[in-house]
Amino acid sequence: MTSAVVEPRIADAEPFRTFIAAVGSALGLFRDADMDALPAAARAGVAELRSACEVLGAAIPPREVPDDAYRGVVIIEWPAPYGAGPYSAMHGGKAAITDAVTGALLTTVSRAVVTASPQDLMTAELTMLADAGGEPVPDGPPVVEGGTVRTGTFTFLVTEMRVRGR
C-alpha cells in the first residue's frame, strides 16, 4: 500500500487570509490580565488560535486598548423589514439598542453607526445624550447648556445583533 500527501488548495485564498488576519488582530486585544481571568479551557483555546495564526503567517500585533476605549457592550435589535424581496427595508427608528450587561434600553440614542471591519471588533458609534462631564446618558432627561442639549458620540462594542420576527 502506498501513501500519498494531499495538499489542500483554496481557489481564492484571499477570504481565508482576511479571516486569519482578523483572528490574529482580535487575539491581539487579549491582555495578560484578560487571559488570567479566563477559565483554563478558554486560555487553552486562545493559545491554540495564537499558534495556528503564527503557523499560517498571520501577525498578531500586540495592541494596547485603553480602558476607556469602549463605553460598554450593546445588543442591537433591528425591526423586521417592510416589504418583501430584495427591496425590503428596515426603519432605523424602530431599532432597539440595549446594554448587554444590564439589559437596560438605551433610550437617548439619536444615531448609531455600526462598523464591521474584518480586521477588528464590531463597534457602534452611538450619538446620545451626555452629562455635564461628557459621559454618556443612557436614559434620562437632557442636560441643557446655553440653550443647547449636550450630546456626544461614544464607541461601544457590539456583542450581538438580531432582527425581530415579522
N, C-alpha and C positions, 0 to 999 in steps of 0.2 A: 504494500500500500504506500502510496506517495502522499506527501503533504504539500499543500500549496499556501502561499502567502496571499491573502486577499487585502488589497488596498482600497478602502472606501474612497470614492471620488464624489465630490459635490460639484454639480454642473456650474452653479453660481455660488461661489464661496462667500461673496460679499455679505449677504444677510447673516451668515453664520459668524463671520468676523465681527460684524456690528454687534451681534448678540454677545459674543465673548468679551468684546471691549466694554460693553455696558455692564456685564457682570463684574469685570475687573474694576471698573470705575465705582460701582456700588460697594464692592468689598473694601475699597479704599476709605469708605466712610466709617468703617468699624474702628474705633479707637480701642486701646488696651482695656480701658475701663468698661467699654461696652462689651468686649469679649468676656471679661471676668464675670459680668452679670448674667451671661447666657448659661443655660444648662449644658452639661458636658456633651450631650448628643449634638446640640446646635453648634458648639465650638468645634466639634469634630467635623461637622458638615461644612462650616465656613473654611476650615483648614483644607478640606478636600477640594473645595471650589478654588481656593487660592492655588493649590498645587496644580489643578487642571488648567487654570489660566496661565500659569507660568510655563507649563509644558507646551501649551498652544501658542505661546508667544504674546499673550495679552498682558499688557503692562497694568500693574495695579499701583497707580500713583497714590502715595500716602496723601491724604487731604485733611487739613485741619478745618473742621467745621466749627465756627464759633457757636457757643451755647445759645446765643440769641439769633442765629441764622434763620431759624424757623419758629413761628409763634405757636405752633401746635400741629395737630394732625386732624384732618377733616374727612368726612364722608360726603360725597356729592350724589344726590339722588335727582336724576333728570326726570321730567314728566314723560308720559307716553307720547309718542309723536302724533301730530294731527295729520290726517290724510293717510293714504296708503301708497305703497310702491316707492320708487326711488326718489320721489319728490315730497315725501312726507317730511315734516319739520317739527322741532321741539320749541316750545316757548320758554325763553330764559327766565321770565318772571315766575314761572311755576317750579323752578328748580329749588331744592331744599339743601342747605349746607348745614351739617351738624358737626359738633365737636366729637371726634371719635372716642375720646376718653370719657367724657361726661354724658354724652348723648344729648346735650343741650343744643337746641336750634340756634344758629347764628342769624338773628333777625335784622341786623343792621347792615348787611352786605348790600352794596349798590352795584357792584361789578365784580365778576370773577373771570380771571384769565387762567386757564389750565395749560400748563406746559408739560409735554411728554417727549422728552429727548431720549434717544436710545442710549446715550452715554451718561444719563443722570437719573436721579429720582424724580418722580412725578410731583409737581408742585402746583399750587393755586395761588395766584396773586389776588388777594381779596381787598377791594376798596370798601372800607367800612367806617363807621363812626370811631373816633379816637377821643380819649380823655385829655385833660389838660396837660398830662405828662407825655402825651404822644403814644400811649399804649392803646391797643385795640379794645373796643367796647362791643362785646358780642350781643348784648341785649340791654336795652335801656334808653333813656332819653338822650338827645344830643347835647353836646357841650357847645354853647354859642359864645364866640369871642368876637367882639367888634361887629356884630351883626352877621357873622359867618359861622356856619356849622363846621366844627372841626372834624376832619376825616383824615384817613391815612391809608396807605396801601401796604399790606403785610403779607409775607410769604408763609404759607402753610404747606406741610407735606400732605399729599393725598393718599389716604390709606385704602380707600375703596370708592368705586363709582358704580352706580346701578341705575337701571331705568325702571320706573314704575310700570306695572302691568296696565294694559288697556282697560 
